Amino acid sequence: MEITHLIIMFFVGVVAAAFGTLIGGSSIVTIPTLILLGLPPHTAIGTDRFGIIGVGISGWYKFHKKKLINYKIGFIVAIPVLFGTFLGANLVLQISESVLKYVIVATNIILVAFLLFNRGVGVEKRKTTIQKKEYVVGGALSFINGIYGGFYGAMAGTFSMYILIGWFRQTFIQSAATQKIGSIFMTVTAATVFALNDAVDYPLGLAMLAGCLVGSYLGAHYAERIGNVWVKRMFIVFIAVALAKMVISP
């Protein structure tokens, strides 16, 4: 293992986590980097799941200190994610990548349009009482997101934020904070399954994890200074770029 590769993954982890802790999508940067450094796809995904644990732990610690995490909603989302992730990480991929890609693209186009045409969503604090059926729908969607997060993971955090903003009426910063509980559940579960199948490169994974710890802490630290409006703008720009990349890539 070249020391250069470890240094690269540390700094990639810092940058990816600093933005990813606020808007999700760290794995869109880290998985391709791991493959570029020579890891097979499955090992790259497993190593990514291991490294991304740092985003959840560090972000949770900082957001917890800021009292921005809604633990009731966090666990309602996280528990279905746990079971979904276990299922997803054990799946023999029967869904073709091309079909999955277009489902993700179509879903994000609809959800981004919803955010664009509802300016207050994710920005203004809403005190409307959440109904039981909304908890059920949010939990079911989290289970589905967990399955996806288990066998791939890129944009799983982003989909978690959609759920928290749309169904649980949180702001972008609140959703970034609350989502950390589910993130820890998802990444630890997936990383364990991949590790048991010898699909984790520990030197690169540890370098990435260290970088993610630093980056996620910085992102969470500056979250409130950046504010919900700018986080929402960054979120939409990130989704647009990610979707363009998915459509253009063969």
GIQUIPE-V941961 format. One record per helix or strand of 3 or more residues. SS is the DSSP state (hx for helix, st for strand). FROM is the first residue (numbers start at 0). TO is the last residue. If there is no record, write none. Layout:
SS,FROM,TO + SS,FROM,TO
This chain:
hx,2,22 + hx,25,35 + hx,40,64 + hx,70,89 + hx,96,116 + hx,131,150 + hx,155,165 + hx,171,195 + hx,201,220 + hx,222,247
